[in-house]
Amino acid sequence: MNTLQKAGRASKYILATLGATLFGAKLPKPPEHANNIADLEGYVNVLVGMSRPPGLSLVVVKDGHVVYNKSFGLADSPNGILATPDTIYHWGSMTKPTTATAIMQLQERGALSIDDPVKEYLPDFYVQYPSDSSERIAIRHLLNHSSGISDPGDMLEFVHDEGKPFPDQVELTQRLIANNNKLQFEPGTQAAYSNLGYTVLGAVVEAVAGQPHKDYAVENIFRPLKMEHAGYVYNQETGQLAASGSQPNGTISSAMLPMMGIDTDIWVRESVNGRMWFKHGNADFTGAAGVRSPTTDAARFVMAFLNEGELDGARILSPESVAMMFNEDHVDPKGGQTAMLYKGVKHGLGWMIWPDGDRIRIMHPGSVPMGFSATMQLYPAERLGIIIHGNEWAYGINFRGASIMDSIAQLAANMEW
């Protein structure tokens, strides 16, 4: 695939994320405020009543406790399965802070430094720098999307059936970089969101830890935090709790799926009442995407960060590492999907920093083209966090510029808990 084709695919991907309301059913304007839980649930119930999304789970945490936990609608409409607090959803790109956490853990253990060149750990890592004097890509550049590595649209083709093994992340990275090795800009000078950059980070974890990235994350992050159902694969128990991803027919988003490398003949389980329902699949690249869990497990990850890296006696990061991830290396994205969707956002180390008036909001969204959207948003000064999962991909841009997920999160963030 040539550069022009890749640019075309990338632009189509951006359009697809915007398109669910452009040619689909018009979504209701979110209220300015939710004065109480009834107001918040009223808005969510309207959306779920329109099956936009069919199912949604929402958790709010405050001062180290879950203060709200409720699910709405259907996890699998054709099979009549309700969404519950135990329903498991794909995280999509909400996976990236967990990959960054793994990197910071390895730094704390002296196994690497985020200022080390990537090539020190991946000897076959090769990119075309803008000039001979260009700064070499360091791990830090990957963490805050300032490496200049592109975000190739054809990465969406790298999906495998549930039950099949994940590829070796080092080998996968070599293949992907070989076809996308020309940098967009000088490392460290600006930011451009890159799934490929986080795939490289997953490979670094594998190379340094000597085990698959996904196994490292489960053993060193999820299980210590008692995120009992969090992982990258379904077992017999978690498979029964899994939501099914969906997308309405007749929208830009659904029309673009084949152009993004997703064969709907293979991946659509069934189409019912104008909506396609997808089979379960896994992204090959675990560093950029792939985690799935109930919203309550994601809440434990958020609570650990709001408590400076520790939860219920289990410490996954030092306070110093958490402070670095929240406060250091904030880089402006220059155009692209992130800048379009989140006005004023900056990329930090593993997290996005998104202004909310005078409040400091740390966040990361996630989406899976085969039918999932998510967000987790943290207000560290208030020890407040909001986590939302839904089983529809990219289901609309609201009247204030961001996604419907963000509208719900904003309503919740402005309530008294």
C-alpha positions in Angstrom: 0.0 0.0 0.0 1.5 3.4 -1.0 1.5 6.5 1.1 -1.4 8.1 -0.7 -3.6 5.1 -0.1 -2.6 5.0 3.6 -3.5 8.7 3.9 -6.8 8.0 2.3 -7.5 5.2 4.7 -6.6 7.3 7.7 -8.9 10.1 6.5 -11.7 7.6 6.0 -11.2 6.3 9.6 -11.5 9.8 10.9 -14.7 10.4 8.9 -16.0 7.1 10.2 -15.6 8.1 13.8 -17.6 11.3 13.1 -20.2 9.8 10.9 -22.7 8.0 13.0 -25.0 10.9 13.4 -24.4 12.6 10.1 -26.4 10.0 8.1 -28.0 8.1 10.9 -30.9 8.9 13.4 -30.4 12.3 15.0 -29.4 11.9 18.6 -30.9 14.1 21.3 -29.1 17.2 22.4 -27.6 16.5 25.9 -28.9 18.6 28.8 -26.8 21.4 30.1 -26.7 20.0 33.5 -27.9 16.9 35.5 -29.1 18.2 38.8 -29.5 14.7 40.2 -29.2 11.0 39.3 -32.7 11.0 37.9 -31.6 13.7 35.3 -28.5 11.7 34.4 -30.3 8.4 34.0 -33.1 10.1 32.1 -30.6 11.2 29.4 -28.9 7.8 29.3 -32.3 6.0 29.1 -33.3 8.1 26.1 -30.1 7.1 24.3 -30.4 3.4 25.2 -34.1 3.6 24.2 -33.0 4.6 20.8 -30.4 1.7 20.9 -27.7 4.3 20.6 -26.0 2.4 22.1 -28.0 -0.8 22.8 -26.2 -1.3 26.1 -24.2 1.0 28.4 -22.5 0.7 31.8 -21.5 3.7 34.0 -19.4 3.8 37.1 -18.5 6.8 39.2 -15.8 6.7 41.8 -15.1 9.2 44.5 -12.5 9.3 47.3 -11.5 5.7 46.7 -15.1 4.2 46.6 -17.6 3.3 43.9 -20.5 5.8 44.5 -22.5 4.9 41.4 -22.7 1.7 39.4 -25.5 1.0 36.9 -26.0 -0.6 33.6 -28.6 0.1 31.0 -30.1 -1.7 28.0 -28.9 -4.8 26.3 -25.5 -6.4 26.1 -26.7 -8.5 23.2 -30.1 -7.5 21.8 -30.7 -10.5 19.4 -30.2 -12.9 22.3 -32.1 -10.7 24.8 -29.1 -10.4 27.2 -29.3 -7.5 29.6 -26.3 -5.2 30.3 -25.3 -5.6 34.0 -22.5 -4.4 36.2 -20.7 -7.7 35.3 -21.0 -7.2 31.6 -17.5 -7.3 29.9 -16.8 -4.7 27.2 -13.8 -4.1 24.9 -11.6 -1.1 26.0 -10.2 -0.3 22.6 -7.6 2.5 23.0 -8.5 2.9 26.6 -5.9 0.1 26.8 -3.1 2.6 26.2 -2.8 3.8 29.8 -2.3 0.2 30.9 0.6 -0.2 28.4 2.1 3.1 29.7 1.7 1.7 33.2 3.7 -1.4 32.3 6.5 0.8 30.9 6.6 3.0 34.0 6.8 -0.2 36.2 9.7 -1.4 34.2 11.4 1.9 34.7 10.8 1.8 38.4 12.4 -1.7 38.5 15.5 -0.4 36.6 14.9 -2.5 33.6 14.7 0.5 31.3 14.5 4.3 31.2 11.8 6.1 29.2 14.6 8.3 27.9 16.4 5.4 26.3 16.3 5.0 22.5 13.7 2.4 21.4 16.5 0.7 19.3 18.3 -0.2 22.5 15.5 -2.8 23.2 14.4 -3.5 19.7 17.6 -3.7 17.7 15.7 -4.2 14.4 13.6 -1.0 14.9 14.3 1.2 11.9 12.6 4.4 10.8 13.4 7.1 8.2 14.2 10.2 10.2 13.6 13.7 8.6 17.3 14.4 8.7 20.7 13.0 9.9 20.5 15.3 12.9 17.1 14.2 14.0 16.6 13.2 17.6 16.4 9.4 17.9 13.0 8.1 19.0 13.0 7.4 22.8 10.4 5.5 24.7 9.1 8.8 26.1 8.2 9.9 22.5 6.0 6.9 22.1 4.3 7.4 25.4 3.1 10.9 24.4 2.6 10.3 20.7 5.5 12.7 19.8 7.6 10.1 17.9 6.4 11.0 14.4 5.4 7.4 13.7 2.2 7.4 11.6 -1.2 5.8 12.5 -1.8 3.6 9.5 -5.4 2.8 8.7 -4.5 -0.7 7.6 -3.7 -1.7 11.2 -7.4 -2.5 11.5 -6.9 -5.5 9.3 -4.8 -7.1 12.0 -7.6 -8.9 13.9 -7.9 -12.5 14.7 -10.6 -14.9 15.9 -11.2 -15.4 19.6 -9.3 -18.5 20.6 -6.4 -18.1 18.2 -3.0 -17.1 19.6 -1.7 -13.5 19.6 1.3 -12.8 17.4 4.7 -12.1 18.9 4.6 -8.3 19.4 8.2 -7.8 18.5 7.7 -9.6 15.2 4.4 -7.8 14.5 6.1 -4.5 15.2 8.9 -5.2 12.7 6.3 -6.0 10.0 4.2 -2.9 10.7 7.1 -0.5 11.0 8.7 -1.9 7.7 5.6 -0.6 5.8 5.3 2.6 7.8 8.8 3.7 8.6 8.8 7.3 7.3 8.3 9.7 10.2 5.7 12.5 9.9 7.8 15.0 11.8 10.9 15.5 14.0 10.5 13.4 17.2 9.5 15.5 20.2 8.4 18.6 18.3 4.6 17.9 18.1 2.1 15.0 18.6 0.1 12.8 16.4 -1.9 10.0 17.8 -0.4 6.6 16.8 -1.7 3.1 17.5 1.5 1.9 15.9 3.6 3.8 18.4 1.8 2.0 21.2 2.3 -1.3 19.4 6.0 -0.6 19.6 5.6 0.0 23.3 4.0 -3.4 23.7 6.9 -4.9 21.9 9.3 -3.1 24.3 7.5 -4.6 27.2 7.8 -8.1 25.7 11.5 -7.6 24.9 12.4 -6.3 28.4 10.1 -8.5 30.5 10.7 -11.7 28.6 7.1 -12.6 28.4 4.1 -11.6 26.2 2.9 -8.1 26.9 -0.6 -9.2 27.6 0.6 -11.7 30.3 2.8 -9.1 31.9 -0.2 -6.7 32.2 -2.5 -9.3 33.7 0.2 -10.4 36.2 1.5 -7.0 37.2 -1.4 -4.7 36.9 -4.8 -6.4 36.7 -4.5 -9.1 39.3 -2.7 -7.0 41.9 -5.6 -4.5 41.6 -8.1 -7.4 41.8 -9.4 -6.6 38.4 -10.6 -10.2 38.3 -12.2 -10.3 34.8 -9.7 -7.9 33.1 -7.6 -9.4 30.3 -7.1 -9.8 26.6 -8.9 -13.1 26.0 -12.2 -14.7 27.2 -12.3 -17.8 29.2 -15.4 -19.9 29.8 -16.7 -17.6 32.5 -15.8 -14.2 31.0 -17.1 -15.3 27.6 -20.6 -15.7 29.1 -20.4 -12.2 30.4 -19.2 -10.6 27.2 -21.2 -7.9 25.5 -21.6 -8.1 21.7 -20.4 -5.2 19.6 -22.8 -3.6 17.2 -23.2 -0.8 14.7 -26.3 0.5 12.9 -26.6 -0.1 9.2 -26.8 2.9 6.8 -24.3 5.2 8.5 -20.9 6.4 7.4 -19.3 4.3 10.1 -20.8 1.1 8.9 -20.2 1.8 5.2 -16.5 2.5 5.9 -15.9 -0.8 7.7 -14.8 -2.7 4.6 -12.6 0.2 3.5 -10.8 -0.1 6.8 -10.0 -3.8 6.3 -12.9 -5.3 8.3 -14.6 -7.9 6.2 -18.3 -7.7 7.3 -19.0 -11.1 5.6 -16.6 -12.6 8.1 -17.1 -10.5 11.2 -20.8 -9.8 11.3 -22.6 -12.4 13.3 -26.1 -11.3 12.2 -28.1 -8.2 11.2 -31.3 -7.6 13.1 -33.6 -4.6 12.9 -31.2 -2.4 10.9 -28.2 -3.2 13.2 -25.2 -5.5 12.6 -23.9 -7.5 15.5 -20.3 -8.7 15.5 -18.5 -11.8 16.4 -15.9 -11.7 19.1 -12.4 -10.9 17.8 -9.0 -9.7 19.1 -6.7 -6.9 17.8 -3.3 -8.4 17.1 -1.6 -5.4 18.7 -1.9 -5.6 22.5 0.0 -2.4 23.3 -2.5 -0.2 21.5 -5.8 -2.1 22.2 -7.2 -5.4 23.4 -8.1 -5.1 27.0 -11.7 -6.1 28.0 -13.3 -6.1 31.4 -16.4 -5.0 33.2 -16.7 -1.3 33.9 -16.2 -2.1 37.6 -12.7 -3.5 36.9 -11.8 -0.4 34.9 -12.9 1.6 37.9 -10.3 -0.1 40.1 -7.6 0.9 37.6 -8.9 4.5 37.8 -9.1 4.5 41.6 -5.4 3.3 41.8 -4.3 6.3 39.7 -6.5 8.7 41.8 -4.7 7.3 44.9 -1.2 7.8 43.6 -0.7 4.3 42.3 -2.1 2.2 45.2 -5.4 0.5 45.9 -6.4 -1.7 48.9 -2.7 -2.3 49.8 -1.6 -3.2 46.2 0.8 -0.6 44.7 1.2 -0.7 40.9 3.1 2.5 40.6 5.0 5.0 42.8 3.4 8.4 43.4 6.3 9.8 41.5 5.5 7.8 38.4 1.8 8.7 38.6 2.8 12.4 38.9 5.0 12.0 35.8 2.2 10.5 33.8 -0.3 13.2 34.8 2.0 16.2 34.7 5.0 15.8 32.3 5.5 16.1 28.6 2.2 17.5 27.6 2.4 17.9 23.8 -0.2 19.6 21.5 -1.5 17.5 18.7 -1.2 19.3 15.3 -4.5 18.4 13.6 -5.7 14.8 13.2 -8.5 12.9 14.9 -7.5 13.8 18.5 -7.5 17.6 17.9 -10.8 17.4 16.0 -12.6 15.5 18.7 -11.1 17.0 21.8 -10.6 20.8 21.6 -7.5 21.9 23.6 -6.4 18.3 24.4 -2.7 17.6 25.0 -1.0 14.2 25.0 0.8 13.3 28.2 2.6 10.1 29.2 -0.1 7.5 28.5 -3.0 9.8 29.2 -4.7 12.8 27.5 -5.0 16.1 29.4 -8.3 17.7 28.4 -9.3 21.1 29.8 -12.5 21.3 31.7 -12.7 25.0 32.7 -10.5 25.5 35.7 -10.5 21.7 36.6 -7.7 19.3 35.6 -9.1 16.4 33.7 -7.0 13.4 32.8 -8.7 11.0 30.4 -8.5 8.4 27.6 -11.2 7.3 25.2 -11.5 4.0 23.5 -13.3 2.5 20.5 -13.4 -0.7 18.6 -14.7 -0.6 15.0 -16.4 -3.9 15.6 -18.9 -2.3 18.0 -17.6 -0.7 21.2 -16.9 2.7 22.7 -15.5 3.7 26.1 -14.0 6.5 28.1 -12.4 7.0 31.5 -12.0 10.4 32.9 -10.2 11.4 36.1 -10.3 14.6 38.2 -7.3 14.0 40.4 -7.7 17.1 42.6 -11.2 15.9 43.5 -10.4 12.1 43.5 -13.3 11.7 41.1 -13.4 9.3 38.2 -16.0 8.4 35.6 -15.9 5.2 33.5 -18.3 4.4 30.7 -18.6 1.5 28.3 -21.1 1.0 25.5 -21.6 -1.6 22.7 -21.7 0.7 19.7 -18.7 2.1 17.9 -18.3 5.9 17.4 -22.0 6.6 17.9 -22.1 10.3 17.4 -20.8 13.7 17.9 -22.7 15.9 20.3 -23.5 19.6 20.0 -20.5 20.6 22.1 -17.9 18.9 20.0 -17.0 15.5 21.6 -18.7 12.1 21.8 -21.9 11.2 23.5 -19.8 9.2 25.9 -18.1 12.5 26.8 -21.5 14.2 27.2 -22.5 11.6 29.8 -19.2 11.8 31.5 -19.4 15.6 31.7 -22.9 15.4 33.2 -21.6 13.0 35.8 -18.5 15.1 36.5 -20.6 18.2 37.3 -22.8 16.4 39.9 -22.3 16.2 43.6 -21.2 12.7 44.7 
